[in-house]
Amino acid sequence: MTDLTAARKSVEAHIRDVPDFPSPGILFKDLTPMLAVPEALELGVRALAEPFRLERIDRVVGIEARGFVFGAPVALELGVGFVPIRKPGKLPHETMSVSYDLEYGSDTLEMHADAIGKGQRVLVVDDLLATGGTAAAAVELLDRAGADVVGCTFLIELGFLAGRERLSGTRVEALIAY
């Protein structure tokens, strides 16, 4: 069992604030320093997995690109396979896709059409929950594939952006909330 308080402290100690990135007025929460510290990375991965250990997960899904960094080790931690959800044109086999609106435009996510079987219990992993648009699109894509989305787990949640509301009806876990 993972000590979530210790994990929270370790991860938070290695988050770097970067002002005005990617644009003026944004305070970016940079997780790359945490990736360089094996103990913090291990605690972070275990903390992402912990709330779902007893949920009989079949697949972990990671959203491009930082969701890959955390999703694959969470899959190993839970003893299940990993499925990437990517931007268009990056996957070599038949795909299914979903398009979604962003603040200034739209985007699309894809996954292999045969990556998730109907009724498989799936956990979505990403580094950060902000407005929730990308995570909600991933959940929609998985719903279309017939998956049972057990929940979404994030290292950081920016609560003031209300992303959790976009995931209404889906269990959401976050190690650190700002």
N, C-alpha and C positions, 0 to 999 in steps of 0.2 A: 504494500500500500504506500502510495506517495504522500509525503507531507506537503500539502498544497501551500501552507504558509511559508515553508522553507523554499519551495519552488518559486513562489511569487517574489520573495525577497531576492533570490538569486537572479532571476530573469530581470526584474526591475532594476537591479544594480548595474546591469549591463545594457540598458537601453539608453541610447544617445539621442538627445533632442537636437534637431537641426532646424534652426529658424529659416523661414522664407524659402522652403523647399517643398514642392517643386515650383511654387510661385509665392510672391509676396503675401505675407499674412498667415501662411500655413506653418505650423510647428510640426515637423515630420518626426515620427517616432521610429528611429533607426535601430533595427534588431541585429545588424551585422556584427557589432561588438560581442553580442551574446554568442553568436555562432563560433567565435574564436576561443571560447572558454568551454572546454568539454563538459565540465561539471554543470554549468548553467544550461548548456544545450540539452544534456541528458535529463536534467530536472524539468526543463520546459517541455520536452517530448513526453515524459511520463505524466506531467500535469495535464497535457492535452488529452491523453488517453484515459486518465483515471476515472472521470465521471461516467465512462462508457464501458468499463471493464466487464460488467455483468450483463451487458445488453445483447450478447450474441451477435456481434457485428460480423458481416460477411466480407465487406470491402470497405476500404478507406479511400475516399476521393479527395484529391488535392487540386486546388485551382491555381492555374499558372500565375506567376512562377514561384512565388514564395510558398504557396501551398504545397509545392513539390518538396521543398526543403524540409518541411515539417510533416507532411502527410506520409511520405514513405517510411520514416522511422516510427511514426505512430502505428502504421500498419504492422511493422515488425513487432512493436511492443504488444499489439493485440493479437499477433499470430495470424494475420489475414493478408489478402492481396491488396495491391494498390492500383488505383485507376486515375490517370491524369485527365483533367479537363483543361483544354487548351484554346488558344485563339485560333481563328480559321486558317486552314491550309497547313497546319503543323503535323497532323496525324496522317499516316500513310495508308490506312485502310478505310473502308466505308464508315462514314460518320453520321451522327445525328447532331442537330444544332438547335440553339435557341438564340434569338436576338433580343436585346433589351435596351432600354433608354438610359442614357447617362445625363448628367447635368447639361452638357453641351454636345449632344449628338447621340449616337447609339453604338453598340458593340455586339459581338456574337461570341458564343462559346460553343465548343464542339467536344465530343468524345466518341470513341469507337462505338459503333452501333451494337457490337456484341460484347461490350465490356461489362455490362451489368445484366444479370438475369432477372426476370420478373420475380418479385417478392424478395429479392435479396435485401438484407438489412445493411444500410449504408451510413457511414459517418463522413461528413464533409469537414475538411480541415483547411484552414488558412491562417495566415499570421495575424491579420487585423480585420476587425469589423468596423467599417466607417458608416457609409450611407446604406449599406446592405444590398445595393443593386446587383453586384456580381454574385454574391452568395445566393440571393433570391433566384437569379437566373440559373445558377447551378442546381438548386433544388428543383426548379421547374423542369430542367433537362432530365434530371434523375426521375422525377415523377412521370414524365413522358416515356421513359424507358421501363417503367413498371417497378422501380425500386421502392423500398420502404425506407424513407429517410428518417433515421433514428434521431439525428441531431446534427448540429454544426458546432465546432469547437475552434476557438481562437485564442491566441496568446494575449492579444490586446483588443479591447473594445473602446471605441470613442463614443461614449454614451450620449454626448451632446449632439451627435449627428443622427441619432434615432434609428440606426440600422436594424436593431432588434425588431422594430415595428414592421419592417419589410419582410421579416421572417416569421410573422405571426402564424401560430399553429405548428411551428417547428421548435424543438428544444434547442436552446442556445446556451453554450457555456463559454466563459472567457476567464482566463487566469487573472488578468489585470484590467481594471476599468478606469478610464479617465473621463 
